[in-house]
Amino acid sequence: MAKDKTPNLKALVQRKVLGGDFKSQKYMVRKRLYNRSYFFDQGIHFECQRCGVCCTGDPGIIYVGKEEVTRIAEYLSVQVPFFIEKYLFSINKGYSIREHEDGRCSFYENGCTIYPVRPDQCKTFPFWFENLRSVKKWKRICKECPGIGCGPLYSKEQILEIVQSNMDAIVTPEFCMKINENLKNY
Ligand code: SF4
């Protein structure tokens, strides 16, 4: 079947409203973020100790993109619809993993039972935007995660790459515009 070449109305409206296209907005965010100075300019040592602290505790969102759904379902040898029904609920452009009442991830049983195919959100902890946005937040995470300070050194650029890759799944044109506005004066 021939591909529909009709311009996407939502994209056109966003371009008009944002005064530039989404790609260049994302490029500007990237440039501004990389040119700034951070408390982690000298890098951060990190190696996961598989303690499970970030897989348990307070309830939260464990974002799973559509490709990750397929990957995890295959690993568990179950059909995708069954996997979605039993373990996930819809959120934004993808899903979140259901948790037990105490906030423990459904796949945590004395360790992560899907570790080789765990979602990117889990792989990229603790280098999340929300953890790195202030020294105060980072200090709190340092108290929770025993892997910080261990293992190899992640450079500022590597950390920003991880933050960026994690955000690509959820970033929207409006979000880019907001960040660009906030960073203009730096
Ligand atoms: S809290 Fe840190 S060390 Fe523990 S499992 Fe999570 S990332 Fe690994």
Backbone and ligand atoms as CSV (ligand in chain L), in Angstrom:
chain,resi,resn,atom,element,x,y,z
A,1,MET,N,N,0.843,-1.201,0.000
A,1,MET,CA,C,0.000,0.000,0.000
A,1,MET,C,C,0.890,1.267,0.000
A,2,ALA,N,N,0.518,2.259,-0.829
A,2,ALA,CA,C,1.330,3.478,-0.904
A,2,ALA,C,C,1.306,4.228,0.428
A,3,LYS,N,N,2.422,4.798,0.761
A,3,LYS,CA,C,2.531,5.516,2.036
A,3,LYS,C,C,1.780,6.846,1.944
A,4,ASP,N,N,1.022,7.190,2.975
A,4,ASP,CA,C,0.294,8.450,2.989
A,4,ASP,C,C,1.273,9.602,3.181
A,5,LYS,N,N,1.360,10.497,2.157
A,5,LYS,CA,C,2.351,11.585,2.250
A,5,LYS,C,C,1.710,12.885,2.773
A,6,THR,N,N,0.428,12.816,3.193
A,6,THR,CA,C,-0.240,14.008,3.698
A,6,THR,C,C,0.486,14.500,4.943
A,7,PRO,N,N,0.810,15.794,5.007
A,7,PRO,CA,C,1.522,16.269,6.202
A,7,PRO,C,C,0.686,16.044,7.459
A,8,ASN,N,N,1.359,15.661,8.505
A,8,ASN,CA,C,0.680,15.419,9.767
A,8,ASN,C,C,0.253,16.755,10.373
A,9,LEU,N,N,-1.047,16.883,10.575
A,9,LEU,CA,C,-1.599,18.170,11.028
A,9,LEU,C,C,-1.035,18.572,12.383
A,10,LYS,N,N,-0.953,17.587,13.266
A,10,LYS,CA,C,-0.461,17.891,14.609
A,10,LYS,C,C,0.977,18.457,14.524
A,11,ALA,N,N,1.799,17.808,13.645
A,11,ALA,CA,C,3.189,18.270,13.507
A,11,ALA,C,C,3.243,19.681,12.936
A,12,LEU,N,N,2.374,19.953,11.961
A,12,LEU,CA,C,2.366,21.289,11.364
A,12,LEU,C,C,1.975,22.346,12.386
A,13,VAL,N,N,0.944,22.020,13.169
A,13,VAL,CA,C,0.484,22.971,14.187
A,13,VAL,C,C,1.601,23.208,15.196
A,14,GLN,N,N,2.264,22.113,15.587
A,14,GLN,CA,C,3.339,22.263,16.561
A,14,GLN,C,C,4.449,23.154,16.022
A,15,ARG,N,N,4.787,22.980,14.726
A,15,ARG,CA,C,5.830,23.814,14.133
A,15,ARG,C,C,5.439,25.275,14.158
A,16,LYS,N,N,4.196,25.517,13.816
A,16,LYS,CA,C,3.728,26.903,13.775
A,16,LYS,C,C,3.744,27.495,15.181
A,17,VAL,N,N,3.193,26.726,16.116
A,17,VAL,CA,C,3.097,27.221,17.483
A,17,VAL,C,C,4.485,27.415,18.087
A,18,LEU,N,N,5.383,26.467,17.802
A,18,LEU,CA,C,6.701,26.533,18.433
A,18,LEU,C,C,7.670,27.439,17.689
A,19,GLY,N,N,7.312,27.823,16.459
A,19,GLY,CA,C,8.179,28.718,15.706
A,19,GLY,C,C,9.446,28.049,15.226
A,20,GLY,N,N,9.447,26.776,15.012
A,20,GLY,CA,C,10.618,26.062,14.501
A,20,GLY,C,C,10.295,24.593,14.538
A,21,ASP,N,N,11.107,23.757,13.834
A,21,ASP,CA,C,10.684,22.365,13.885
A,21,ASP,C,C,11.248,21.644,15.101
A,22,PHE,N,N,10.624,20.501,15.366
A,22,PHE,CA,C,10.897,19.761,16.590
A,22,PHE,C,C,12.374,19.351,16.667
A,23,LYS,N,N,12.939,18.957,15.480
A,23,LYS,CA,C,14.339,18.519,15.463
A,23,LYS,C,C,15.264,19.642,15.894
A,24,SER,N,N,15.006,20.858,15.379
A,24,SER,CA,C,15.906,21.946,15.757
A,24,SER,C,C,15.694,22.349,17.209
A,25,GLN,N,N,14.461,22.203,17.688
A,25,GLN,CA,C,14.220,22.470,19.123
A,25,GLN,C,C,15.042,21.505,19.974
A,26,LYS,N,N,15.026,20.220,19.555
A,26,LYS,CA,C,15.769,19.217,20.311
A,26,LYS,C,C,17.277,19.492,20.233
A,27,TYR,N,N,17.715,19.932,19.039
A,27,TYR,CA,C,19.137,20.245,18.863
A,27,TYR,C,C,19.559,21.376,19.805
A,28,MET,N,N,18.701,22.401,19.910
A,28,MET,CA,C,19.009,23.545,20.784
A,28,MET,C,C,19.071,23.120,22.242
A,29,VAL,N,N,18.128,22.252,22.639
A,29,VAL,CA,C,18.148,21.763,24.017
A,29,VAL,C,C,19.481,21.065,24.281
A,30,ARG,N,N,19.860,20.207,23.337
A,30,ARG,CA,C,21.097,19.442,23.478
A,30,ARG,C,C,22.311,20.371,23.607
A,31,LYS,N,N,22.396,21.344,22.688
A,31,LYS,CA,C,23.528,22.264,22.687
A,31,LYS,C,C,23.618,23.027,24.014
A,32,ARG,N,N,22.472,23.520,24.442
A,32,ARG,CA,C,22.467,24.305,25.685
A,32,ARG,C,C,22.839,23.438,26.883
A,33,LEU,N,N,22.327,22.216,26.898
A,33,LEU,CA,C,22.620,21.346,28.034
A,33,LEU,C,C,24.101,20.965,28.082
A,34,TYR,N,N,24.710,20.699,26.910
A,34,TYR,CA,C,26.109,20.273,26.877
A,34,TYR,C,C,27.070,21.420,27.175
A,35,ASN,N,N,26.670,22.640,26.860
A,35,ASN,CA,C,27.570,23.773,27.071
A,35,ASN,C,C,27.577,24.293,28.503
A,36,ARG,N,N,26.687,23.811,29.308
A,36,ARG,CA,C,26.605,24.291,30.689
A,36,ARG,C,C,27.599,23.571,31.589
A,37,SER,N,N,27.777,24.140,32.750
A,37,SER,CA,C,28.632,23.516,33.755
A,37,SER,C,C,27.726,22.838,34.796
A,38,TYR,N,N,28.174,21.691,35.308
A,38,TYR,CA,C,27.362,20.936,36.277
A,38,TYR,C,C,28.198,20.514,37.469
A,39,PHE,N,N,27.517,20.070,38.519
A,39,PHE,CA,C,28.258,19.576,39.681
A,39,PHE,C,C,28.983,18.276,39.332
A,40,PHE,N,N,28.610,17.643,38.197
A,40,PHE,CA,C,29.277,16.395,37.794
A,40,PHE,C,C,30.203,16.611,36.591
A,41,ASP,N,N,30.745,17.821,36.463
A,41,ASP,CA,C,31.688,18.105,35.368
A,41,ASP,C,C,32.884,17.144,35.376
A,42,GLN,N,N,33.292,16.713,36.558
A,42,GLN,CA,C,34.450,15.804,36.654
A,42,GLN,C,C,34.036,14.339,36.536
A,43,GLY,N,N,32.766,14.088,36.305
A,43,GLY,CA,C,32.273,12.713,36.151
A,43,GLY,C,C,31.816,12.100,37.463
A,44,ILE,N,N,31.206,10.914,37.363
A,44,ILE,CA,C,30.702,10.207,38.552
A,44,ILE,C,C,31.029,8.719,38.394
A,45,HIS,N,N,31.555,8.134,39.464
A,45,HIS,CA,C,31.782,6.684,39.440
A,45,HIS,C,C,30.459,5.977,39.736
A,46,PHE,N,N,30.197,4.928,38.993
A,46,PHE,CA,C,28.969,4.165,39.273
A,46,PHE,C,C,29.093,2.722,38.795
A,47,GLU,N,N,28.609,1.821,39.650
A,47,GLU,CA,C,28.449,0.414,39.246
A,47,GLU,C,C,27.319,-0.181,40.077
A,48,CYS,N,N,26.317,-0.704,39.410
A,48,CYS,CA,C,25.150,-1.258,40.118
A,48,CYS,C,C,25.579,-2.430,41.005
A,49,GLN,N,N,25.102,-2.429,42.237
A,49,GLN,CA,C,25.442,-3.484,43.197
A,49,GLN,C,C,24.303,-4.511,43.299
A,50,ARG,N,N,23.282,-4.357,42.474
A,50,ARG,CA,C,22.117,-5.256,42.430
A,50,ARG,C,C,21.459,-5.407,43.817
A,51,CYS,N,N,21.390,-4.286,44.568
A,51,CYS,CA,C,20.804,-4.347,45.916
A,51,CYS,C,C,19.278,-4.317,45.885
A,52,GLY,N,N,18.700,-3.796,44.806
A,52,GLY,CA,C,17.241,-3.790,44.673
A,52,GLY,C,C,16.546,-2.579,45.269
A,53,VAL,N,N,17.302,-1.646,45.820
A,53,VAL,CA,C,16.659,-0.483,46.443
A,53,VAL,C,C,15.800,0.283,45.437
A,54,CYS,N,N,16.319,0.445,44.213
A,54,CYS,CA,C,15.555,1.233,43.234
A,54,CYS,C,C,14.414,0.425,42.599
A,55,CYS,N,N,14.334,-0.866,42.920
A,55,CYS,CA,C,13.252,-1.709,42.356
A,55,CYS,C,C,12.141,-1.887,43.378
A,56,THR,N,N,12.365,-1.370,44.580
A,56,THR,CA,C,11.391,-1.540,45.657
A,56,THR,C,C,11.101,-0.162,46.272
A,57,GLY,N,N,10.384,-0.133,47.363
A,57,GLY,CA,C,10.130,1.154,48.032
A,57,GLY,C,C,8.929,1.869,47.457
A,58,ASP,N,N,9.009,3.199,47.484
A,58,ASP,CA,C,7.852,4.001,47.077
A,58,ASP,C,C,7.361,3.627,45.677
A,59,PRO,N,N,6.018,3.639,45.481
A,59,PRO,CA,C,5.480,3.370,44.143
A,59,PRO,C,C,5.953,4.430,43.149
A,60,GLY,N,N,6.040,4.064,41.897
A,60,GLY,CA,C,6.468,5.020,40.866
A,60,GLY,C,C,6.155,4.485,39.483
A,61,ILE,N,N,6.567,5.257,38.485
A,61,ILE,CA,C,6.366,4.849,37.096
A,61,ILE,C,C,7.600,4.085,36.628
A,62,ILE,N,N,7.378,2.915,36.044
A,62,ILE,CA,C,8.490,2.158,35.435
A,62,ILE,C,C,8.155,2.083,33.952
A,63,TYR,N,N,8.649,3.073,33.222
A,63,TYR,CA,C,8.244,3.246,31.824
A,63,TYR,C,C,8.795,2.120,30.927
A,64,VAL,N,N,7.905,1.584,30.087
A,64,VAL,CA,C,8.292,0.532,29.137
A,64,VAL,C,C,7.798,0.947,27.753
A,65,GLY,N,N,8.714,1.168,26.818
A,65,GLY,CA,C,8.349,1.513,25.451
A,65,GLY,C,C,7.817,0.292,24.702
A,66,LYS,N,N,7.224,0.557,23.529
A,66,LYS,CA,C,6.589,-0.546,22.796
A,66,LYS,C,C,7.592,-1.633,22.371
A,67,GLU,N,N,8.797,-1.220,21.965
A,67,GLU,CA,C,9.801,-2.237,21.573
A,67,GLU,C,C,10.244,-3.058,22.778
A,68,GLU,N,N,10.299,-2.387,23.922
A,68,GLU,CA,C,10.711,-3.106,25.130
A,68,GLU,C,C,9.660,-4.134,25.540
A,69,VAL,N,N,8.393,-3.813,25.279
A,69,VAL,CA,C,7.312,-4.751,25.594
A,69,VAL,C,C,7.562,-6.070,24.862
A,70,THR,N,N,7.863,-5.959,23.564
A,70,THR,CA,C,8.102,-7.155,22.746
A,70,THR,C,C,9.309,-7.927,23.268
A,71,ARG,N,N,10.354,-7.164,23.582
A,71,ARG,CA,C,11.601,-7.779,24.066
A,71,ARG,C,C,11.371,-8.570,25.362
A,72,ILE,N,N,10.655,-7.964,26.300
A,72,ILE,CA,C,10.454,-8.627,27.599
A,72,ILE,C,C,9.496,-9.818,27.452
A,73,ALA,N,N,8.437,-9.643,26.639
A,73,ALA,CA,C,7.484,-10.746,26.433
A,73,ALA,C,C,8.204,-11.951,25.822
A,74,GLU,N,N,9.084,-11.684,24.861
A,74,GLU,CA,C,9.856,-12.778,24.231
A,74,GLU,C,C,10.728,-13.475,25.271
A,75,TYR,N,N,11.354,-12.686,26.108
A,75,TYR,CA,C,12.236,-13.245,27.137
A,75,TYR,C,C,11.455,-14.149,28.095
A,76,LEU,N,N,10.215,-13.747,28.386
A,76,LEU,CA,C,9.388,-14.525,29.304
A,76,LEU,C,C,8.628,-15.645,28.584
A,77,SER,N,N,8.777,-15.703,27.255
A,77,SER,CA,C,8.077,-16.702,26.430
A,77,SER,C,C,6.567,-16.624,26.608
A,78,VAL,N,N,6.032,-15.397,26.586
A,78,VAL,CA,C,4.573,-15.213,26.636
A,78,VAL,C,C,4.158,-14.322,25.466
A,79,GLN,N,N,2.890,-14.384,25.114
A,79,GLN,CA,C,2.364,-13.540,24.043
A,79,GLN,C,C,2.286,-12.089,24.526
A,80,VAL,N,N,2.517,-11.144,23.594
A,80,VAL,CA,C,2.504,-9.721,23.966
A,80,VAL,C,C,1.175,-9.299,24.628
A,81,PRO,N,N,-0.001,-9.637,24.056
A,81,PRO,CA,C,-1.255,-9.187,24.703
A,81,PRO,C,C,-1.395,-9.710,26.142
A,82,PHE,N,N,-0.970,-10.961,26.361
A,82,PHE,CA,C,-1.035,-11.528,27.711
A,82,PHE,C,C,-0.110,-10.758,28.652
A,83,PHE,N,N,1.085,-10.457,28.154
A,83,PHE,CA,C,2.080,-9.736,28.961
A,83,PHE,C,C,1.546,-8.349,29.359
A,84,ILE,N,N,0.961,-7.651,28.370
A,84,ILE,CA,C,0.431,-6.304,28.640
A,84,ILE,C,C,-0.677,-6.372,29.678
A,85,GLU,N,N,-1.590,-7.300,29.472
A,85,GLU,CA,C,-2.743,-7.436,30.369
A,85,GLU,C,C,-2.306,-7.742,31.803
A,86,LYS,N,N,-1.357,-8.640,31.929
A,86,LYS,CA,C,-0.986,-9.105,33.262
A,86,LYS,C,C,-0.021,-8.179,34.003
A,87,TYR,N,N,0.904,-7.569,33.272
A,87,TYR,CA,C,1.979,-6.860,33.969
A,87,TYR,C,C,2.026,-5.344,33.778
A,88,LEU,N,N,1.265,-4.798,32.812
A,88,LEU,CA,C,1.432,-3.378,32.487
A,88,LEU,C,C,0.144,-2.587,32.586
A,89,PHE,N,N,0.296,-1.259,32.611
A,89,PHE,CA,C,-0.839,-0.371,32.391
A,89,PHE,C,C,-0.375,0.766,31.477
A,90,SER,N,N,-1.309,1.352,30.733
A,90,SER,CA,C,-0.963,2.367,29.727
A,90,SER,C,C,-0.556,3.673,30.369
A,91,ILE,N,N,0.451,4.309,29.755
A,91,ILE,CA,C,0.869,5.640,30.191
A,91,ILE,C,C,1.599,6.327,29.034
A,92,ASN,N,N,1.315,7.611,28.806
A,92,ASN,CA,C,1.918,8.369,27.695
A,92,ASN,C,C,1.980,7.542,26.413
A,93,LYS,N,N,3.238,7.417,25.834
A,93,LYS,CA,C,3.357,6.706,24.563
A,93,LYS,C,C,3.624,5.217,24.768
A,94,GLY,N,N,3.592,4.755,25.991
A,94,GLY,CA,C,3.917,3.346,26.224
A,94,GLY,C,C,3.164,2.793,27.419
A,95,TYR,N,N,3.892,2.102,28.283
A,95,TYR,CA,C,3.271,1.445,29.437
A,95,TYR,C,C,4.151,1.619,30.665
A,96,SER,N,N,3.552,1.282,31.811
A,96,SER,CA,C,4.340,1.211,33.036
A,96,SER,C,C,4.124,-0.171,33.634
A,97,ILE,N,N,5.155,-0.703,34.294
A,97,ILE,CA,C,5.041,-2.031,34.923
A,97,ILE,C,C,4.230,-1.909,36.211
A,98,ARG,N,N,3.312,-2.850,36.386
A,98,ARG,CA,C,2.537,-2.857,37.638
A,98,ARG,C,C,3.470,-3.188,38.801
A,99,GLU,N,N,3.062,-2.714,39.987
A,99,GLU,CA,C,3.865,-2.977,41.188
A,99,GLU,C,C,3.011,-3.685,42.233
A,100,HIS,N,N,3.671,-4.304,43.176
A,100,HIS,CA,C,2.962,-4.880,44.311
A,100,HIS,C,C,2.507,-3.723,45.209
A,101,GLU,N,N,1.660,-4.046,46.176
A,101,GLU,CA,C,1.120,-2.974,47.033
A,101,GLU,C,C,2.201,-2.198,47.773
A,102,ASP,N,N,3.287,-2.857,48.088
A,102,ASP,CA,C,4.362,-2.175,48.828
A,102,ASP,C,C,5.295,-1.386,47.906
A,103,GLY,N,N,4.976,-1.313,46.600
A,103,GLY,CA,C,5.780,-0.532,45.663
A,103,GLY,C,C,6.850,-1.353,44.959
A,104,ARG,N,N,6.942,-2.634,45.312
A,104,ARG,CA,C,7.963,-3.484,44.680
A,104,ARG,C,C,7.564,-3.786,43.235
A,105,CYS,N,N,8.523,-3.687,42.331
A,105,CYS,CA,C,8.267,-4.001,40.919
A,105,CYS,C,C,7.773,-5.448,40.798
A,106,SER,N,N,6.838,-5.684,39.879
A,106,SER,CA,C,6.301,-7.044,39.664
A,106,SER,C,C,7.383,-8.048,39.336
A,107,PHE,N,N,8.500,-7.561,38.779
A,107,PHE,CA,C,9.560,-8.480,38.356
A,107,PHE,C,C,10.713,-8.560,39.350
A,108,TYR,N,N,10.473,-8.047,40.555
A,108,TYR,CA,C,11.538,-8.146,41.556
A,108,TYR,C,C,11.230,-9.266,42.543
A,109,GLU,N,N,12.044,-10.321,42.520
A,109,GLU,CA,C,11.922,-11.443,43.468
A,109,GLU,C,C,13.334,-11.804,43.881
A,110,ASN,N,N,13.801,-11.249,44.972
A,110,ASN,CA,C,15.207,-11.441,45.375
A,110,ASN,C,C,16.156,-11.118,44.226
A,111,GLY,N,N,15.873,-10.086,43.509
A,111,GLY,CA,C,16.667,-9.685,42.337
A,111,GLY,C,C,15.723,-9.494,41.161
A,112,CYS,N,N,16.243,-8.812,40.163
A,112,CYS,CA,C,15.422,-8.540,38.975
A,112,CYS,C,C,15.317,-9.810,38.132
A,113,THR,N,N,14.092,-10.259,37.860
A,113,THR,CA,C,13.902,-11.515,37.115
A,113,THR,C,C,13.934,-11.297,35.600
A,114,ILE,N,N,14.034,-10.035,35.172
A,114,ILE,CA,C,14.142,-9.765,33.727
A,114,ILE,C,C,15.412,-8.942,33.448
A,115,TYR,N,N,16.420,-9.107,34.287
A,115,TYR,CA,C,17.604,-8.242,34.238
A,115,TYR,C,C,18.209,-8.076,32.830
A,116,PRO,N,N,18.402,-9.150,32.063
A,116,PRO,CA,C,19.042,-8.960,30.734
A,116,PRO,C,C,18.211,-8.114,29.773
A,117,VAL,N,N,16.895,-8.039,30.007
A,117,VAL,CA,C,16.034,-7.275,29.081
A,117,VAL,C,C,15.278,-6.169,29.810
A,118,ARG,N,N,15.778,-5.771,30.963
A,118,ARG,CA,C,15.069,-4.755,31.754
A,118,ARG,C,C,14.912,-3.465,30.942
A,119,PRO,N,N,13.862,-2.681,31.266
A,119,PRO,CA,C,13.621,-1.444,30.507
A,119,PRO,C,C,14.780,-0.447,30.610
A,120,ASP,N,N,14.888,0.424,29.618
A,120,ASP,CA,C,15.951,1.445,29.612
A,120,ASP,C,C,15.895,2.316,30.860
A,121,GLN,N,N,14.688,2.572,31.344
A,121,GLN,CA,C,14.575,3.404,32.547
A,121,GLN,C,C,15.351,2.786,33.707
A,122,CYS,N,N,15.300,1.464,33.809
A,122,CYS,CA,C,16.022,0.777,34.890
A,122,CYS,C,C,17.519,0.786,34.614
A,123,LYS,N,N,17.882,0.561,33.325
A,123,LYS,CA,C,19.305,0.531,32.953
A,123,LYS,C,C,19.989,1.856,33.213
A,124,THR,N,N,19.239,2.947,33.072
A,124,THR,CA,C,19.866,4.271,33.149
A,124,THR,C,C,19.839,4.888,34.550
A,125,PHE,N,N,19.207,4.208,35.506
A,125,PHE,CA,C,19.259,4.705,36.882
A,125,PHE,C,C,20.706,4.613,37.374
A,126,PRO,N,N,21.253,5.553,38.123
A,126,PRO,CA,C,20.622,6.739,38.703
A,126,PRO,C,C,20.749,8.003,37.836
A,127,PHE,N,N,21.218,7.845,36.571
A,127,PHE,CA,C,21.467,9.035,35.747
A,127,PHE,C,C,20.183,9.531,35.079
A,128,TRP,N,N,19.224,9.876,35.900
A,128,TRP,CA,C,17.957,10.422,35.409
A,128,TRP,C,C,17.970,11.939,35.577
A,129,PHE,N,N,17.298,12.609,34.644
A,129,PHE,CA,C,17.178,14.067,34.696
A,129,PHE,C,C,16.710,14.529,36.076
A,130,GLU,N,N,15.666,13.855,36.583
A,130,GLU,CA,C,15.110,14.304,37.865
A,130,GLU,C,C,16.096,14.137,39.020
A,131,ASN,N,N,17.022,13.172,38.913
A,131,ASN,CA,C,18.023,12.977,39.977
A,131,ASN,C,C,19.178,13.959,39.861
A,132,LEU,N,N,19.460,14.380,38.618
A,132,LEU,CA,C,20.642,15.215,38.388
A,132,LEU,C,C,20.335,16.707,38.317
A,133,ARG,N,N,19.076,17.046,38.443
A,133,ARG,CA,C,18.725,18.450,38.230
A,133,ARG,C,C,19.192,19.376,39.341
A,134,SER,N,N,19.525,18.820,40.506
A,134,SER,CA,C,20.093,19.665,41.564
A,134,SER,C,C,20.999,18.833,42.463
A,135,VAL,N,N,21.934,19.512,43.111
A,135,VAL,CA,C,22.858,18.824,44.026
A,135,VAL,C,C,22.066,18.186,45.167
A,136,LYS,N,N,21.034,18.905,45.608
A,136,LYS,CA,C,20.221,18.396,46.714
A,136,LYS,C,C,19.589,17.057,46.340
A,137,LYS,N,N,19.014,16.987,45.147
A,137,LYS,CA,C,18.380,15.737,44.689
A,137,LYS,C,C,19.427,14.632,44.575
A,138,TRP,N,N,20.594,14.993,44.024
A,138,TRP,CA,C,21.622,13.985,43.822
A,138,TRP,C,C,22.121,13.443,45.157
A,139,LYS,N,N,22.277,14.311,46.135
A,139,LYS,CA,C,22.735,13.868,47.462
A,139,LYS,C,C,21.756,12.865,48.051
A,140,ARG,N,N,20.478,13.094,47.813
A,140,ARG,CA,C,19.458,12.167,48.331
A,140,ARG,C,C,19.602,10.800,47.659
A,141,ILE,N,N,19.819,10.809,46.345
A,141,ILE,CA,C,19.971,9.551,45.604
A,141,ILE,C,C,21.241,8.816,46.048
A,142,CYS,N,N,22.285,9.592,46.339
A,142,CYS,CA,C,23.548,8.984,46.798
A,142,CYS,C,C,23.345,8.191,48.091
A,143,LYS,N,N,22.448,8.684,48.937
A,143,LYS,CA,C,22.181,7.980,50.201
A,143,LYS,C,C,21.433,6.675,49.941
A,144,GLU,N,N,20.638,6.646,48.869
A,144,GLU,CA,C,19.805,5.468,48.576
A,144,GLU,C,C,20.543,4.407,47.768
A,145,CYS,N,N,21.403,4.851,46.857
A,145,CYS,CA,C,22.013,3.916,45.900
A,145,CYS,C,C,23.476,3.648,46.241
A,146,PRO,N,N,23.785,2.420,46.712
A,146,PRO,CA,C,25.174,2.111,47.086
A,146,PRO,C,C,26.114,1.956,45.897
A,147,GLY,N,N,25.565,1.974,44.683
A,147,GLY,CA,C,26.416,1.834,43.494
A,147,GLY,C,C,27.133,3.119,43.124
A,148,ILE,N,N,26.622,4.261,43.636
A,148,ILE,CA,C,27.245,5.553,43.308
A,148,ILE,C,C,28.551,5.671,44.088
A,149,GLY,N,N,29.618,5.979,43.353
A,149,GLY,CA,C,30.935,6.063,43.983
A,149,GLY,C,C,31.751,4.806,43.727
A,150,CYS,N,N,31.099,3.748,43.208
A,150,CYS,CA,C,31.814,2.502,42.882
A,150,CYS,C,C,32.041,2.421,41.377
A,151,GLY,N,N,32.970,1.544,40.991
A,151,GLY,CA,C,33.111,1.181,39.582
A,151,GLY,C,C,33.676,2.247,38.674
A,152,PRO,N,N,33.400,2.105,37.369
A,152,PRO,CA,C,34.002,2.993,36.375
A,152,PRO,C,C,33.503,4.428,36.470
A,153,LEU,N,N,34.335,5.339,35.938
A,153,LEU,CA,C,33.979,6.757,35.934
A,153,LEU,C,C,33.164,7.077,34.677
A,154,TYR,N,N,31.992,7.654,34.868
A,154,TYR,CA,C,31.183,8.153,33.753
A,154,TYR,C,C,31.489,9.635,33.587
A,155,SER,N,N,31.898,10.036,32.391
A,155,SER,CA,C,32.213,11.445,32.157
A,155,SER,C,C,30.924,12.260,32.081
A,156,LYS,N,N,31.087,13.579,32.178
A,156,LYS,CA,C,29.927,14.484,32.038
A,156,LYS,C,C,29.192,14.186,30.725
A,157,GLU,N,N,29.956,14.013,29.631
A,157,GLU,CA,C,29.328,13.788,28.320
A,157,GLU,C,C,28.558,12.465,28.305
A,158,GLN,N,N,29.151,11.422,28.920
A,158,GLN,CA,C,28.464,10.125,28.959
A,158,GLN,C,C,27.172,10.228,29.761
A,159,ILE,N,N,27.258,10.955,30.873
A,159,ILE,CA,C,26.073,11.111,31.727
A,159,ILE,C,C,24.971,11.848,30.959
A,160,LEU,N,N,25.378,12.920,30.252
A,160,LEU,CA,C,24.368,13.678,29.502
A,160,LEU,C,C,23.784,12.847,28.359
A,161,GLU,N,N,24.610,11.974,27.758
A,161,GLU,CA,C,24.103,11.073,26.710
A,161,GLU,C,C,23.024,10.155,27.291
A,162,ILE,N,N,23.301,9.636,28.494
A,162,ILE,CA,C,22.351,8.717,29.135
A,162,ILE,C,C,21.051,9.450,29.457
A,163,VAL,N,N,21.200,10.660,30.010
A,163,VAL,CA,C,20.006,11.459,30.335
A,163,VAL,C,C,19.194,11.690,29.063
A,164,GLN,N,N,19.913,12.058,27.999
A,164,GLN,CA,C,19.267,12.359,26.723
A,164,GLN,C,C,18.533,11.139,26.173
A,165,SER,N,N,19.209,9.976,26.181
A,165,SER,CA,C,18.603,8.772,25.599
A,165,SER,C,C,17.360,8.384,26.384
A,166,ASN,N,N,17.423,8.590,27.677
A,166,ASN,CA,C,16.278,8.241,28.519
A,166,ASN,C,C,15.094,9.156,28.245
A,167,MET,N,N,15.407,10.419,27.924
A,167,MET,CA,C,14.333,11.392,27.729
A,167,MET,C,C,13.734,11.337,26.326
A,168,ASP,N,N,14.501,10.776,25.362
A,168,ASP,CA,C,14.008,10.735,23.985
A,168,ASP,C,C,12.646,10.065,23.882
A,169,ALA,N,N,12.430,9.063,24.751
A,169,ALA,CA,C,11.180,8.316,24.692
A,169,ALA,C,C,9.985,9.147,25.132
A,170,ILE,N,N,10.215,10.131,25.972
A,170,ILE,CA,C,9.082,10.839,26.543
A,170,ILE,C,C,9.018,12.316,26.174
A,171,VAL,N,N,10.113,12.819,25.533
A,171,VAL,CA,C,10.180,14.254,25.286
A,171,VAL,C,C,9.157,14.700,24.226
A,172,THR,N,N,8.563,15.839,24.428
A,172,THR,CA,C,7.558,16.376,23.506
A,172,THR,C,C,8.010,17.753,23.029
A,173,PRO,N,N,7.441,18.273,21.939
A,173,PRO,CA,C,7.811,19.613,21.485
A,173,PRO,C,C,7.591,20.667,22.576
A,174,GLU,N,N,6.515,20.542,23.327
A,174,GLU,CA,C,6.218,21.525,24.378
A,174,GLU,C,C,7.303,21.495,25.460
A,175,PHE,N,N,7.736,20.278,25.759
A,175,PHE,CA,C,8.766,20.115,26.777
A,175,PHE,C,C,10.060,20.790,26.318
A,176,CYS,N,N,10.430,20.561,25.025
A,176,CYS,CA,C,11.636,21.186,24.461
A,176,CYS,C,C,11.544,22.698,24.558
A,177,MET,N,N,10.381,23.223,24.199
A,177,MET,CA,C,10.217,24.669,24.191
A,177,MET,C,C,10.429,25.223,25.610
A,178,LYS,N,N,9.866,24.516,26.590
A,178,LYS,CA,C,9.973,24.952,27.979
A,178,LYS,C,C,11.443,24.949,28.428
A,179,ILE,N,N,12.141,23.856,28.095
A,179,ILE,CA,C,13.553,23.758,28.489
A,179,ILE,C,C,14.367,24.858,27.805
A,180,ASN,N,N,14.113,25.070,26.495
A,180,ASN,CA,C,14.846,26.113,25.772
A,180,ASN,C,C,14.633,27.477,26.408
A,181,GLU,N,N,13.403,27.730,26.788
A,181,GLU,CA,C,13.093,29.011,27.451
A,181,GLU,C,C,13.890,29.139,28.741
A,182,ASN,N,N,13.862,28.057,29.538
A,182,ASN,CA,C,14.530,28.090,30.842
A,182,ASN,C,C,16.039,28.230,30.733
A,183,LEU,N,N,16.609,27.714,29.609
A,183,LEU,CA,C,18.069,27.702,29.492
A,183,LEU,C,C,18.620,28.928,28.754
A,184,LYS,N,N,17.747,29.728,28.195
A,184,LYS,CA,C,18.186,30.853,27.366
A,184,LYS,C,C,19.188,31.775,28.061
A,185,ASN,N,N,18.983,31.972,29.338
A,185,ASN,CA,C,19.822,32.947,30.033
A,185,ASN,C,C,21.107,32.382,30.600
A,186,TYR,N,N,21.370,31.069,30.363
A,186,TYR,CA,C,22.612,30.511,30.892
A,186,TYR,C,C,23.768,30.779,29.959
L,1,SF4,S1,S,19.889,1.208,44.129
L,1,SF4,FE1,FE,21.751,1.450,42.890
L,1,SF4,S2,S,23.030,-0.315,43.410
L,1,SF4,FE2,FE,20.952,-0.773,44.123
L,1,SF4,S3,S,19.997,-1.921,42.409
L,1,SF4,FE3,FE,19.466,0.251,42.128
L,1,SF4,S4,S,21.089,1.055,40.772
L,1,SF4,FE4,FE,21.847,-0.906,41.600
